[in-house]
């Protein structure tokens, strides 16, 4: 059953939802964000540690997703959101800006890989050619993670505390 997503009338892409297993065998659901997730996402973000919140460097937290230029996936376990990954397409280009955050208790579980796989597939299906983002230079775990996924990492010209990550899809 399709649910309306936003004022543009796009249908909720239920076909993108997937049951998955984490590295340690826990069952999770990776699915697009729904407007009804607003409360659950607020609780998810509020429960993040100060360190995770600071390192995350993601600006996009809305549940108003158009599923075209702005796509977001969550990972649910036992009815709770344990991860969030999203992109926003850059105007007039075939690139997008990404953001991802995982609940502290789920770091190194494989949730980030599951979410990035879904996000990358969705971006490619929409014709996005390049995925990019900014990561704090001190966030070694994130930089290692994105390099494993094939991203290149370059120091930001504008801010020495940031690293620009880029992947050609």
C-alpha positions as CSV (number, residue, x, y, z in Angstrom):
1,X,0.0,0.0,0.0
2,X,1.5,3.4,-1.0
3,X,1.2,6.3,1.4
4,X,1.5,9.9,0.3
5,X,4.9,11.3,1.1
6,X,4.7,15.1,0.8
7,X,3.0,18.0,-0.9
8,X,4.3,16.9,-4.3
9,X,2.2,13.8,-4.1
10,X,5.1,11.2,-4.4
11,X,4.2,7.8,-3.2
12,X,6.1,6.1,-0.4
13,X,8.5,3.7,-2.0
14,X,7.6,0.6,0.1
15,X,9.4,-1.6,-2.5
16,X,12.7,-0.3,-1.2
17,X,12.2,-1.8,2.3
18,X,14.4,-4.9,3.0
19,X,14.8,-7.3,5.9
20,X,18.5,-7.8,6.5
21,X,20.9,-9.3,9.1
22,X,23.7,-7.5,10.8
23,X,27.2,-9.0,11.0
24,X,26.3,-10.6,14.3
25,X,23.0,-12.0,13.0
26,X,20.5,-9.5,14.4
27,X,17.5,-9.0,12.2
28,X,16.9,-5.4,11.0
29,X,14.6,-3.6,8.6
30,X,16.1,-1.1,6.2
31,X,13.4,1.1,4.8
32,X,12.7,4.7,3.5
33,X,11.8,7.2,6.1
34,X,8.0,8.0,6.5
35,X,6.4,11.2,7.7
36,X,5.1,9.1,10.7
37,X,8.8,8.5,11.8
38,X,9.1,12.1,13.2
39,X,8.8,11.0,16.8
40,X,10.9,8.0,16.5
41,X,13.7,9.9,14.7
42,X,13.6,12.6,17.4
43,X,14.0,9.9,20.0
44,X,16.8,8.3,18.0
45,X,18.7,11.6,17.7
46,X,18.1,12.5,21.3
47,X,19.6,9.2,22.5
48,X,22.9,9.7,20.6
49,X,25.9,10.4,22.8
50,X,27.4,13.8,22.6
51,X,30.5,12.4,20.8
52,X,28.4,10.7,18.1
53,X,26.2,13.8,17.7
54,X,29.4,16.0,17.3
55,X,31.1,13.6,14.9
56,X,28.1,13.0,12.8
57,X,28.1,16.3,10.9
58,X,24.8,15.7,9.2
59,X,22.3,18.6,8.7
60,X,19.4,16.7,7.2
61,X,17.0,15.3,9.8
62,X,13.5,16.1,8.3
63,X,10.9,13.4,7.7
64,X,9.6,15.5,4.7
65,X,11.3,13.4,2.0
66,X,10.3,13.7,-1.6
67,X,12.0,10.3,-2.5
68,X,13.5,11.9,-5.5
69,X,15.9,14.8,-4.8
70,X,15.9,13.9,-1.1
71,X,16.0,10.3,0.0
72,X,16.4,8.9,3.5
73,X,16.6,5.4,4.9
74,X,16.3,4.2,8.5
75,X,17.4,0.9,10.0
76,X,14.9,-0.5,12.5
77,X,15.6,-3.2,15.1
78,X,12.8,-4.3,17.5
79,X,10.7,-1.4,16.4
80,X,13.4,1.2,17.2
81,X,15.4,3.3,14.8
82,X,19.1,2.4,15.1
83,X,20.5,4.2,12.0
84,X,19.7,6.9,9.6
85,X,21.3,7.6,6.1
86,X,20.2,10.1,3.6
87,X,21.1,12.2,0.6
88,X,20.0,15.5,-0.8
89,X,20.7,16.0,-4.5
90,X,22.6,19.2,-5.4
91,X,20.7,21.6,-7.6
92,X,21.5,21.6,-11.3
93,X,24.1,18.8,-10.9
94,X,24.1,15.0,-10.9
95,X,25.7,14.8,-7.4
96,X,24.3,14.5,-3.9
97,X,25.4,15.3,-0.4
98,X,25.1,12.4,2.0
99,X,24.8,12.0,5.8
100,X,24.7,8.9,8.0
101,X,24.5,8.3,11.7
102,X,24.3,5.1,13.7
103,X,23.1,4.6,17.3
104,X,26.1,4.2,19.7
105,X,25.2,0.6,20.6
106,X,25.1,-0.3,16.9
107,X,28.5,1.0,15.9
108,X,30.6,-1.6,14.0
109,X,27.5,-3.9,13.6
110,X,27.2,-3.6,9.8
111,X,24.2,-1.3,10.0
112,X,26.1,1.5,8.3
113,X,27.0,-0.7,5.4
114,X,23.4,-1.9,5.0
115,X,22.2,1.7,5.0
116,X,24.9,2.9,2.6
117,X,24.1,0.1,0.2
118,X,20.4,1.1,0.1
119,X,21.3,4.8,-0.2
120,X,23.8,4.2,-3.1
121,X,21.3,2.0,-5.0
122,X,18.6,4.6,-4.6
123,X,20.9,7.4,-5.8
124,X,22.0,5.4,-8.8
125,X,18.4,4.6,-9.7
126,X,17.7,8.4,-9.7
127,X,20.6,9.1,-12.0
128,X,23.0,10.5,-9.4
129,X,26.6,10.1,-10.6
130,X,28.6,11.4,-7.6
131,X,28.0,11.1,-3.9
132,X,29.9,13.4,-1.6
133,X,30.0,14.7,2.0
134,X,32.0,16.4,4.7
135,X,33.5,14.5,7.6
136,X,35.3,15.9,10.6
137,X,39.0,15.1,10.1
138,X,39.2,13.6,13.6
139,X,36.4,11.1,12.7
140,X,38.8,8.2,11.8
141,X,36.1,5.5,12.0
142,X,34.0,7.3,9.4
143,X,36.9,8.0,7.1
144,X,38.0,4.3,7.3
145,X,34.4,3.3,6.6
146,X,33.9,5.4,3.5
147,X,37.3,4.5,2.1
148,X,36.3,0.8,2.4
149,X,33.2,1.7,0.3
150,X,35.3,3.3,-2.4
151,X,35.1,6.9,-1.4
152,X,38.1,9.2,-2.0
153,X,38.9,11.5,0.9
154,X,40.5,15.0,0.4
155,X,41.2,17.7,3.0
156,X,38.7,20.6,2.6
157,X,40.2,23.7,1.1
158,X,37.8,25.9,3.2
159,X,38.2,24.3,6.6
160,X,41.2,22.3,7.9
161,X,39.0,20.4,10.4
162,X,37.0,18.9,7.5
163,X,37.6,16.2,4.9
164,X,35.5,16.0,1.7
165,X,34.6,12.5,0.7
166,X,33.6,11.7,-2.9
167,X,32.5,8.6,-4.7
168,X,31.7,8.2,-8.4
169,X,28.7,6.0,-8.7
